[in-house]
């Protein structure tokens, strides 16, 4: 089992942005994908402004596709499962502050998490599903004509969290020259790192684009998106064109899940019912 550090790049609620630098373990490779923590994390400067999305309507607590007989269940901080070329990861990376969390999966694109997080503002966990490219070594962005994805996920509508894609470019985790690009599809009282620099519109949705000086970029949707599809190649190209990401980075990992900061002290559920990545 390998271990790498990775960086917290978002903050929550009204408190200061940032968190604890934390290591994340990478489970041993499993064909056709390897396992690795996907998520964000490291101390970052407090943003001068914040992004507040409309409060989403609390979803049903019943998983939409009815994952009633899970193939995999874990309450371990680093528990995970390989399925269909993807890796489903509980990823309780901030274990010193995190409360209990259990992930139950019927498939890589049909799983849910029940999480109980204290009423504080640091990011605690990032349960997610992700795809590793070339065993995390990545491939050059310019080699792809298509990088598209589909998603469907719902946060609990309580506490502090963001539902988000997490893309790692030029490496995975905390390393020299590594870039992290997030796409927030749902946001409840969260805030990204850095400053709002640009606006991006595609597919009928508008995003505020935030960035800091440490290689972090976040596309924050102004309206909640519980499901849909994204042209990730176009989003990466936009960030490159604005000088926020170096030209022709390697694309190393693409994930989607929820960053839990708080559930208000009670149990809350995140449900995922679709995820796919198409690259060619």
WORA-V886429 format. One record per pair of residues at least 12 apart in sequence whose ideal C-beta (glycine too) atoms are under 6 Angstrom apart, sorted by the first residue. I is the first residue (numbers start at 1). J is the second residue. Records with the same first field share a line. If there is no record, write none. Layout:
I = J ; J
This chain:
1 = 25
2 = 26
3 = 23 ; 25
4 = 173
5 = 23 ; 174
6 = 24 ; 41 ; 173 ; 174
7 = 41 ; 42 ; 174
8 = 40 ; 41 ; 42 ; 123
9 = 40 ; 44 ; 180 ; 193 ; 216
10 = 40 ; 123 ; 192 ; 193
11 = 191
12 = 121 ; 160 ; 190 ; 261
13 = 121 ; 160 ; 189
15 = 121
16 = 46
17 = 44 ; 46 ; 47 ; 193
18 = 43 ; 44
19 = 41 ; 122 ; 123
21 = 42
22 = 41 ; 93 ; 94
24 = 37 ; 93
25 = 78
27 = 80
30 = 82
32 = 85
33 = 85 ; 87 ; 132
34 = 132 ; 135 ; 136
35 = 80 ; 87
36 = 132 ; 136 ; 172
37 = 91
38 = 128 ; 130 ; 166 ; 253 ; 255
39 = 91 ; 93 ; 126
41 = 93
44 = 193 ; 212
47 = 194
48 = 195
50 = 191
51 = 191 ; 208 ; 220
53 = 187
56 = 157 ; 186 ; 224
58 = 157
59 = 154
61 = 269
63 = 112 ; 271
64 = 273
65 = 110 ; 273
67 = 106 ; 110
70 = 104 ; 105 ; 106
71 = 106
72 = 105
73 = 104
74 = 90 ; 103
75 = 102
77 = 92 ; 95
81 = 105
83 = 107 ; 108
84 = 108
86 = 108 ; 129 ; 131
87 = 130
88 = 105 ; 108 ; 111 ; 129
89 = 128
90 = 103 ; 127
91 = 126 ; 127
92 = 125
94 = 124
97 = 122 ; 124
98 = 124 ; 125
99 = 116 ; 117 ; 118
100 = 116
101 = 115 ; 125
102 = 114
103 = 127
108 = 129
109 = 274 ; 275
110 = 273
111 = 272
112 = 269 ; 271
113 = 127 ; 270
114 = 267 ; 269
115 = 260 ; 263 ; 268
116 = 263 ; 267
117 = 260 ; 262 ; 263
119 = 262 ; 264 ; 265
121 = 261
123 = 259 ; 261
124 = 260
125 = 260
126 = 257 ; 259
127 = 257
128 = 255 ; 257
129 = 275
130 = 253 ; 255
131 = 254 ; 277
132 = 253
133 = 251 ; 252
136 = 172 ; 252
138 = 250 ; 251 ; 252
140 = 248 ; 250
141 = 248 ; 249 ; 251
142 = 248
144 = 279
146 = 280
147 = 232 ; 233 ; 279
148 = 231 ; 278
149 = 230 ; 232 ; 277
150 = 229 ; 274 ; 276
151 = 256 ; 274 ; 275
152 = 227 ; 273 ; 274
153 = 272
154 = 226 ; 271
155 = 186 ; 258 ; 270
156 = 268 ; 269
158 = 264 ; 268
159 = 262 ; 263 ; 264 ; 268
160 = 189 ; 261 ; 262
161 = 188 ; 258 ; 259 ; 260 ; 261
162 = 184 ; 187 ; 190 ; 259
163 = 185 ; 186 ; 258
164 = 182 ; 184
165 = 183 ; 256
166 = 182 ; 255
167 = 181 ; 254
168 = 180 ; 252 ; 253
169 = 249
170 = 249 ; 250
172 = 252 ; 253
179 = 215 ; 245
180 = 216
181 = 217
182 = 218
183 = 219
184 = 220 ; 221
185 = 221 ; 225
186 = 224
192 = 210 ; 218 ; 220
193 = 212 ; 216
194 = 210 ; 211 ; 212
196 = 208 ; 210
197 = 209 ; 211
198 = 242
200 = 219 ; 238
205 = 221
206 = 222
207 = 219 ; 220 ; 221
208 = 220
211 = 244
217 = 239 ; 244
254 = 277
256 = 275
258 = 270
